[in-house]
Amino acid sequence: MAHRTALENKGRTIAVMAGGLDRVYPKEHTGLFRQVQEHGAVVSELALGVRPEARSFPRRNRLTSGLSIGSVVVEAAEGSGARHTVYHALEQDREVFCVPGSIFSPASNFTNRMIKVGAKLVMGIADILEELNLAVVAERGKISSFINHI
């Protein structure tokens, strides 16, 4: 969703692959992969021909968080792969944003626990922009972001 949204809004995006650059996974994302190649970047730390495996995704998440200002987790159970991204982000001194969920939903256990121990609670895009000190200006239907302070 993030890649598509960035591309639809003429933004930039970086896809970090869990396999070699010649291994689109899942195959259904081949069209999106090509769009990202044309209007962004596709990167991998793995050699051509290397297939994505379960153990590759946590390593890929380390790169994803390292390339980012912060990570947003909308919903994650305790065993979710998103926890790897969060832990890497914390190790890399990146921001971690979590959307709260029902205390009765196992799918929200991880995000709620992260908020409890210090992740930034997110209720909408404004919360993220405010925390990162970004101002958003709408100009002729196009949204442009400007960094006020780094």
N, C-alpha and C positions, 0 to 999 in steps of 0.2 A: 504494500500500500504506500509506503513512504517513497519508494522509487517512482511509482506511477504518479503520485501527487506532485513530486518535484518536477518531473518531466512535463506534466500537463500545465504547470504554471511557469514554464520556461526557466526552471531552476536547474541547479547542478546536483548531481548525485554520484556517489561512489558505491559500486557493488563489490563486496569482498567475498571471494569465492572460497568454498570449503574443499575444493579440489583444484586441479589445474585449470588454466584459463580456457582450455578447449573442452571442458566438461560442464556443460550447463546442467544445473540441478535445481529443481526438477525440470525435466525436458519441456514441460508446458510453458516454461518461462523463456523459451528461446527468443520470442519476439521482443520481450522486455529486455533481455540480455543485449540484443542488438541495438535497441534504442539507447540503453545506458552507454554502450560503446560509442555511439555517435554523439551523444549529448552530455557525457560525463566521463567516468572512468571505471574500468573493471580491473581489480587487482587480486593477486593471490601470492602467497609465499611458497606455494607448492609448484612443482615442476609440471610441465605439460604431460598429459596422459594420466596423472594421478586422479583416481576416482574419489569423490567425496565419501567418507565413511563416518560413522557415528562419532568417533573420537576426533574427527577433523573440525567439527562444529564449535566446540569450546575454544579451540585454538583460533578459529576464524573470528569468534566473538571478541577475543583479545585485540585483534586488529581493528575490528569495528569500533570498539570503545576507544581505542587509542587514537583513531582518526576523528573522533567526535568531540564536541564541546561537552556533551552530556548524553545520557541515555534515558529514554522514557520507557517505562514498563506499564502497560495498561492493565494487564491481568496476568498473574503467574501463580501457579501452585508451588508448593515447596520443592517438588522435583523437577520443575521447569528448567529448560535450557537457558531461559532468560537470567537465571541466577548466575551463570558463568559470566555473562556480560556485565552484570551489576558488580560482581566481585572484582573483575578486571578493571572496571571503571573506577572503583574505589582505590585499588592499588595504583592506578595511573592519575589519581587526583582529579578525576572528572566528576561532573555533577551527576547525581542520580535523582530522577524524578519518577514518582509512582502515583498511579491513580488509585484511590481507595476503593474497596469493594465491600460487599456484605461480609460480616464476620461469620456468617453461616455458610459461605461459599468456599469450598476447598480451592477453587480457582483464584481466590483473592488472598489466600494465606500468606504467600511470600511477599506480595506488594504491601499488604497491611503491616507485616512484621518489619519490612524495610522502612516504612514511614515511622513506625514506633522507635526505630533505632537511629533515625536521622535523615532518611531520604526526604527530598522535598515533595510535599503533597501537591498534586496537580489536579485541578478541577477544570482547567481549560487552557487554551494556548496562551492567554494573557499571563497566567502564572509562570509559564516557562520564559516568556519574553521579559517579564519583570525581573525574574531571578537572574537572567543572563544580561540584564541591562540593555535590552534591544528595544528600539522604537520601531514601530511598523507604520508606514505611511502608505495610504491607498492613493494611487495616482492613475486616473482613467481606467479603473477596474483592475489594475495590476498592483499587486502588493510588493513593495520593495522594503528590504530590511537594511537598517543602518546601525552599525555598532556605535553606541554612544561612548562607551568606555571599555577598554580592554584591560 
